[in-house]
Amino acid sequence: MSTENSFDLIIVGGGMVGAAMACAMGERGFNVALVEGRQPDLDWPKPDYDNRVSAITRASQYVFENLNAWEYMVERRVCPYRKMVVWDSTGSGHIQFDSAEIAEPDLGHIIENSVIQAGLWQRLKQLPSVHCFSPATPQQLQITQQQACLTLDDGQVLAGALIVGADGGRSWVRQQMGFESKGWSYQQDALVATITHERDHQACCWQRFAADGPLAFLPLDEKTCSIVWSTSPEHAKQLLALDDAEFLKALQLSFGDDLGRMLTVGERAAFPLRLAHTIQYSSLRLALIGDAAHSIHPLAGQGVNLGLGDMSALVDALLAAKTRGEDIGDRAVLRRYERARKADNILMLGAMDGFKRLFSNDQPVLRFARNLGLNLTDKISPVKQLFMQQALGSASNRGSLAKPPHL
Ligand SMILES: Cc1cc2nc3c(=O)[nH]c(=O)nc-3n(C[C@H](O)[C@H](O)[C@H](O)COP(=O)(O)OP(=O)(O)OC[C@H]3O[C@@H](n4cnc5c(N)ncnc54)[C@H](O)[C@@H]3O)c2cc1C
């Protein structure tokens, strides 16, 4: 094998989490190979919004700032949100969060996934020690005591001390390792689309809960929101088949009038929702991060934020190993990463699963309890402040990169 195909680490998957990992390690002088199946689109400007967006916590914003990629996202477009309103359509339960109550400028940002990925790729193209193989897909993975080898579809062989699987929920890397992923289908699909509406969104995320699932309006431009409508697969199929006018009528009926009349809808798509958690995140010369390790219901917008927490914790573990003169592919090094992240991830997966079940249950006693709970929480400032700190991502351990850049 030629020496130019030898790296410190090889990352499979250059989505939001894998590209962030490549930036972090490239910035610290590691020799990185990044293998991505689809060539990311860096062209800008784009008149239409991507129908896949993410609610990005403050902790994740710090990650992007620390990687010097945030400015490239802001240059494209990001939308800060200051408020969040949640209500139960089956009762009077209602809660409102406002960043002013915790003296913060915002509670987070809504950003198109393609903008996040493009911002990171723009940054990593400036890093001479990051080598991008894209579009490329791996064909074979071989791990020995000495190294990990990845054969690509064009026959190139890449070798490194460590393989990082950041290749999403259907991770090829995880499958090659035979790691078991536990979980279940939610029997729900998330329908996504960009909507324009009559009234300003007031920098607010709107989420209404109903028995068939939550419907969220996430702010983009003044009178434009991205929706995530979680509902039964049959209902999602019907909604996809409607013409635009019929779809907007159904959406208005379900959401109500807070944003005035629904005016236009962009391209619609639906994704099946699952809870999944891999029993093992690591083994000799291998680590999984992001959706390759866990998938979560999108109702609280935590998936990519958790993935960036994994990335940041893995970077910490690898840097500490390098300082101590250890092999970065060593099992003990990678176990430290796994231990640092598993508890946080399991806690969040469990909490979101509990929320989803609580709000999709139509039993009168539960319905009464959750409406009462929402209204009570709305009136108790310290509890609300705690929720908001959690939403900012500042209450959990997400590694050094998730800390403010000036600290
Ligand atoms: C409807 C919906 C709404 C969501 N909203 C939010 C939100 O508001 N906030 C939030 O934090 N999370 C949200 N999530 C979750 C979030 O989208 C995921 O957690 C996130 O995309 C995971 O990022 P990732 O980089 O780990 O994986 P992915 O985004 O799946 O990226 C994987 C990358 O690997 C590449 N790849 C895959 N296989 C291979 C291969 N064999 N070879 C080479 N490359 C490969 C892919 O092309 C892709 O670029 C939402 C999810 C859904 C479904």
PDBQT file of the ligand as one rigid body, heavy atoms in Angstrom, charges set to zero:
ROOT
HETATM    1  C1  LIG A 501     -37.752  14.766  10.628  1.00  0.00    +0.000 C 
HETATM    2  C2  LIG A 501     -36.526  14.882  11.472  1.00  0.00    +0.000 A 
HETATM    3  C3  LIG A 501     -36.276  16.060  12.157  1.00  0.00    +0.000 A 
HETATM    4  C4  LIG A 501     -35.137  16.191  12.952  1.00  0.00    +0.000 A 
HETATM    5  N1  LIG A 501     -34.923  17.344  13.629  1.00  0.00    +0.000 NA
HETATM    6  C5  LIG A 501     -33.829  17.459  14.416  1.00  0.00    +0.000 A 
HETATM    7  C6  LIG A 501     -33.577  18.660  15.150  1.00  0.00    +0.000 A 
HETATM    8  O1  LIG A 501     -34.361  19.615  15.100  1.00  0.00    +0.000 OA
HETATM    9  N2  LIG A 501     -32.458  18.731  15.923  1.00  0.00    +0.000 N 
HETATM   10  C7  LIG A 501     -31.592  17.687  16.040  1.00  0.00    +0.000 A 
HETATM   11  O2  LIG A 501     -30.613  17.778  16.787  1.00  0.00    +0.000 OA
HETATM   12  N3  LIG A 501     -31.801  16.546  15.340  1.00  0.00    +0.000 NA
HETATM   13  C8  LIG A 501     -32.886  16.403  14.545  1.00  0.00    +0.000 A 
HETATM   14  N4  LIG A 501     -33.088  15.254  13.844  1.00  0.00    +0.000 N 
HETATM   15  C9  LIG A 501     -32.091  14.183  13.910  1.00  0.00    +0.000 C 
HETATM   16  C10 LIG A 501     -30.912  14.492  12.989  1.00  0.00    +0.000 C 
HETATM   17  O3  LIG A 501     -31.366  14.705  11.650  1.00  0.00    +0.000 OA
HETATM   18  C11 LIG A 501     -29.914  13.328  13.031  1.00  0.00    +0.000 C 
HETATM   19  O4  LIG A 501     -29.608  13.047  14.361  1.00  0.00    +0.000 OA
HETATM   20  C12 LIG A 501     -28.657  13.716  12.247  1.00  0.00    +0.000 C 
HETATM   21  O5  LIG A 501     -28.926  13.834  10.865  1.00  0.00    +0.000 OA
HETATM   22  C13 LIG A 501     -27.555  12.686  12.478  1.00  0.00    +0.000 C 
HETATM   23  O6  LIG A 501     -26.387  13.149  11.856  1.00  0.00    +0.000 OA
HETATM   24  P1  LIG A 501     -25.259  12.109  11.411  1.00  0.00    +0.000 P 
HETATM   25  O7  LIG A 501     -24.196  12.928  10.761  1.00  0.00    +0.000 OA
HETATM   26  O8  LIG A 501     -24.932  11.230  12.554  1.00  0.00    +0.000 OA
HETATM   27  O9  LIG A 501     -25.967  11.175  10.340  1.00  0.00    +0.000 OA
HETATM   28  P2  LIG A 501     -26.575  11.558   8.915  1.00  0.00    +0.000 P 
HETATM   29  O10 LIG A 501     -27.148  12.915   8.932  1.00  0.00    +0.000 OA
HETATM   30  O11 LIG A 501     -27.471  10.411   8.550  1.00  0.00    +0.000 OA
HETATM   31  O12 LIG A 501     -25.302  11.578   7.959  1.00  0.00    +0.000 OA
HETATM   32  C14 LIG A 501     -24.661  10.395   7.565  1.00  0.00    +0.000 C 
HETATM   33  C15 LIG A 501     -23.762  10.713   6.375  1.00  0.00    +0.000 C 
HETATM   34  O13 LIG A 501     -23.062   9.534   6.008  1.00  0.00    +0.000 OA
HETATM   35  C16 LIG A 501     -23.156   9.323   4.616  1.00  0.00    +0.000 C 
HETATM   36  N5  LIG A 501     -23.132   7.868   4.411  1.00  0.00    +0.000 N 
HETATM   37  C17 LIG A 501     -24.054   6.965   4.806  1.00  0.00    +0.000 A 
HETATM   38  N6  LIG A 501     -23.656   5.724   4.488  1.00  0.00    +0.000 NA
HETATM   39  C18 LIG A 501     -22.446   5.868   3.888  1.00  0.00    +0.000 A 
HETATM   40  C19 LIG A 501     -21.528   4.937   3.329  1.00  0.00    +0.000 A 
HETATM   41  N7  LIG A 501     -21.778   3.618   3.349  1.00  0.00    +0.000 N 
HETATM   42  N8  LIG A 501     -20.411   5.427   2.770  1.00  0.00    +0.000 NA
HETATM   43  C20 LIG A 501     -20.137   6.753   2.730  1.00  0.00    +0.000 A 
HETATM   44  N9  LIG A 501     -20.979   7.672   3.263  1.00  0.00    +0.000 NA
HETATM   45  C21 LIG A 501     -22.111   7.225   3.811  1.00  0.00    +0.000 A 
HETATM   46  C22 LIG A 501     -24.458   9.986   4.199  1.00  0.00    +0.000 C 
HETATM   47  O14 LIG A 501     -24.436  10.352   2.822  1.00  0.00    +0.000 OA
HETATM   48  C23 LIG A 501     -24.519  11.177   5.141  1.00  0.00    +0.000 C 
HETATM   49  O15 LIG A 501     -23.876  12.305   4.584  1.00  0.00    +0.000 OA
HETATM   50  C24 LIG A 501     -34.228  15.090  13.061  1.00  0.00    +0.000 A 
HETATM   51  C25 LIG A 501     -34.477  13.902  12.374  1.00  0.00    +0.000 A 
HETATM   52  C26 LIG A 501     -35.623  13.789  11.582  1.00  0.00    +0.000 A 
HETATM   53  C27 LIG A 501     -35.886  12.499  10.859  1.00  0.00    +0.000 C 
ENDROOT
TORSDOF 0
